[in-house]
C-alpha cells in the first residue's frame, strides 16, 4: 500500500479555494436580488398606465369629466375614478394606481391626461390622444 499522508490536507485546501471563489459570486447574486425586489412606484405607475391606455384604446363612447372617465369596454359600461387612495375601474375593483393622494382628468389639445399626486409630488401622464 502507498502512503497517503497529506491527501486530507490537499483536499481541504482545494475545498477552501473553491469556497473562496464562490463567496464573491454568491454575494454579487444576493446584492442584485436585493435591488430587484425594491418597489419602485414610478415604474409601477408606468406599467399600470400602459395597461390603462390599452384598455381605453379598445373602449368606445368615452366621456371625460374632471373626476372620472366613463366608457364602454367589451359591451359594458365602466367608470375610471379615484376611490379612497386608488384609481380604479368600476364595476369591480381593478386598481391601476394605488396610494395616490389626489387625481383628476384633463383634456388638452385633443389628448386626455391623468394628473395625480403622490407623496407631495404631482404627475401628469397622457392617457389617450384622439
C-alpha positions as a Markdown table, in Angstrom:
| # | Residue | x | y | z |
|---|---|---|---|---|
| 1 | Unk | 0.0 | 0.0 | 0.0 |
| 2 | Unk | 1.1 | 3.5 | -0.7 |
| 3 | Unk | 1.4 | 6.1 | 1.9 |
| 4 | Unk | -1.5 | 8.7 | 1.5 |
| 5 | Unk | -0.2 | 11.2 | 4.0 |
| 6 | Unk | -1.2 | 14.8 | 3.2 |
| 7 | Unk | -4.2 | 13.8 | 1.0 |
| 8 | Unk | -6.7 | 15.1 | 3.5 |
| 9 | Unk | -4.8 | 18.4 | 3.7 |
| 10 | Unk | -4.7 | 18.8 | -0.1 |
| 11 | Unk | -8.4 | 18.0 | -0.3 |
| 12 | Unk | -9.1 | 20.6 | 2.4 |
| 13 | Unk | -7.1 | 23.3 | 0.7 |
| 14 | Unk | -8.9 | 22.6 | -2.6 |
| 15 | Unk | -12.3 | 22.9 | -0.9 |
| 16 | Unk | -11.3 | 26.2 | 0.8 |
| 17 | Unk | -10.2 | 27.6 | -2.6 |
| 18 | Unk | -13.4 | 26.6 | -4.2 |
| 19 | Unk | -15.4 | 28.2 | -1.4 |
| 20 | Unk | -13.3 | 31.4 | -1.6 |
| 21 | Unk | -14.2 | 31.6 | -5.3 |
| 22 | Unk | -17.9 | 31.0 | -4.8 |
| 23 | Unk | -18.4 | 33.5 | -1.9 |
| 24 | Unk | -17.9 | 36.7 | -4.1 |
| 25 | Unk | -20.2 | 35.2 | -6.8 |
| 26 | Unk | -22.9 | 34.4 | -4.3 |
| 27 | Unk | -22.6 | 37.9 | -2.7 |
| 28 | Unk | -23.0 | 39.5 | -6.1 |
| 29 | Unk | -26.1 | 37.5 | -6.8 |
| 30 | Unk | -27.6 | 38.3 | -3.5 |
| 31 | Unk | -27.0 | 42.1 | -3.9 |
| 32 | Unk | -28.6 | 42.1 | -7.3 |
| 33 | Unk | -31.6 | 40.3 | -6.0 |
| 34 | Unk | -32.0 | 42.9 | -3.3 |
| 35 | Unk | -32.2 | 45.6 | -5.9 |
| 36 | Unk | -34.7 | 43.6 | -8.0 |
| 37 | Unk | -37.1 | 43.3 | -5.0 |
| 38 | Unk | -37.2 | 47.1 | -4.4 |
| 39 | Unk | -40.6 | 48.5 | -5.1 |
| 40 | Unk | -40.4 | 51.5 | -7.4 |
| 41 | Unk | -43.8 | 53.3 | -7.5 |
| 42 | Unk | -42.9 | 55.3 | -10.6 |
| 43 | Unk | -42.1 | 52.2 | -12.6 |
| 44 | Unk | -45.3 | 50.5 | -11.4 |
| 45 | Unk | -47.3 | 53.6 | -12.4 |
| 46 | Unk | -45.9 | 53.5 | -15.9 |
| 47 | Unk | -46.8 | 49.8 | -16.2 |
| 48 | Unk | -50.3 | 50.5 | -14.9 |
| 49 | Unk | -50.9 | 53.5 | -17.2 |
| 50 | Unk | -49.7 | 51.5 | -20.2 |
| 51 | Unk | -52.4 | 48.9 | -19.4 |
| 52 | Unk | -55.0 | 51.6 | -18.9 |
| 53 | Unk | -54.1 | 53.2 | -22.2 |
| 54 | Unk | -54.6 | 49.9 | -23.9 |
| 55 | Unk | -58.0 | 49.5 | -22.3 |
| 56 | Unk | -59.0 | 53.0 | -23.4 |
| 57 | Unk | -57.9 | 52.4 | -26.9 |
| 58 | Unk | -60.2 | 49.4 | -27.1 |
| 59 | Unk | -63.1 | 51.3 | -25.5 |
| 60 | Unk | -65.6 | 53.5 | -27.2 |
| 61 | Unk | -68.2 | 56.2 | -26.3 |
| 62 | Unk | -65.6 | 57.7 | -24.0 |
| 63 | Unk | -66.9 | 60.6 | -21.8 |
| 64 | Unk | -64.5 | 62.8 | -19.8 |
| 65 | Unk | -65.2 | 64.6 | -16.6 |
| 66 | Unk | -62.8 | 66.2 | -14.2 |
| 67 | Unk | -63.1 | 63.4 | -11.6 |
| 68 | Unk | -64.0 | 60.4 | -13.8 |
| 69 | Unk | -63.9 | 58.8 | -17.2 |
| 70 | Unk | -66.9 | 56.8 | -18.4 |
| 71 | Unk | -66.6 | 54.4 | -21.4 |
| 72 | Unk | -67.9 | 51.2 | -22.9 |
| 73 | Unk | -65.5 | 48.3 | -22.9 |
| 74 | Unk | -66.4 | 44.9 | -24.2 |
| 75 | Unk | -70.1 | 45.8 | -24.2 |
| 76 | Unk | -70.4 | 47.0 | -20.7 |
| 77 | Unk | -70.2 | 50.5 | -19.1 |
| 78 | Unk | -67.2 | 51.2 | -16.9 |
| 79 | Unk | -66.1 | 54.1 | -14.9 |
| 80 | Unk | -62.5 | 55.1 | -14.1 |
| 81 | Unk | -62.3 | 57.2 | -10.9 |
| 82 | Unk | -60.4 | 57.7 | -7.6 |
| 83 | Unk | -61.8 | 55.7 | -4.7 |
| 84 | Unk | -60.1 | 56.1 | -1.4 |
| 85 | Unk | -56.4 | 56.3 | -2.4 |
| 86 | Unk | -56.7 | 54.2 | -5.6 |
| 87 | Unk | -57.5 | 54.9 | -9.2 |
| 88 | Unk | -59.9 | 52.0 | -10.1 |
| 89 | Unk | -62.2 | 50.8 | -12.7 |
| 90 | Unk | -65.8 | 50.1 | -11.6 |
| 91 | Unk | -67.8 | 47.9 | -11.6 |
| 92 | Unk | -65.3 | 45.8 | -9.8 |
| 93 | Unk | -62.1 | 46.9 | -8.2 |
| 94 | Unk | -59.5 | 46.8 | -10.9 |
| 95 | Unk | -56.8 | 49.0 | -9.4 |
| 96 | Unk | -54.5 | 51.0 | -11.7 |
| 97 | Unk | -52.8 | 53.5 | -9.4 |
| 98 | Unk | -52.5 | 52.9 | -5.7 |
| 99 | Unk | -51.6 | 55.1 | -2.7 |
| 100 | Unk | -52.3 | 58.3 | -4.5 |
| 101 | Unk | -53.3 | 61.5 | -2.7 |
| 102 | Unk | -55.4 | 63.2 | -5.4 |
| 103 | Unk | -56.4 | 62.5 | -9.0 |
| 104 | Unk | -58.2 | 64.3 | -11.8 |
| 105 | Unk | -58.5 | 64.2 | -15.6 |
| 106 | Unk | -57.8 | 67.0 | -18.0 |
| 107 | Unk | -58.4 | 67.3 | -21.8 |
| 108 | Unk | -55.9 | 69.5 | -23.7 |
| 109 | Unk | -55.4 | 69.7 | -27.5 |
| 110 | Unk | -57.3 | 66.5 | -28.1 |
| 111 | Unk | -55.4 | 64.5 | -25.5 |
| 112 | Unk | -56.7 | 63.3 | -22.2 |
| 113 | Unk | -54.3 | 63.4 | -19.2 |
| 114 | Unk | -54.5 | 62.0 | -15.8 |
| 115 | Unk | -53.0 | 64.3 | -13.1 |
| 116 | Unk | -52.3 | 62.6 | -9.8 |
| 117 | Unk | -50.3 | 63.4 | -6.6 |
| 118 | Unk | -48.3 | 61.0 | -4.5 |
| 119 | Unk | -46.1 | 62.0 | -1.6 |
| 120 | Unk | -46.4 | 65.7 | -2.3 |
| 121 | Unk | -45.3 | 65.3 | -6.0 |
| 122 | Unk | -47.6 | 65.9 | -8.9 |
| 123 | Unk | -47.5 | 63.8 | -12.1 |
| 124 | Unk | -49.3 | 64.4 | -15.4 |
| 125 | Unk | -49.4 | 61.4 | -17.8 |
| 126 | Unk | -51.2 | 61.1 | -21.1 |
| 127 | Unk | -54.0 | 58.5 | -21.3 |
| 128 | Unk | -55.5 | 58.9 | -24.8 |
| 129 | Unk | -54.9 | 61.0 | -27.8 |
| 130 | Unk | -57.7 | 61.5 | -30.2 |
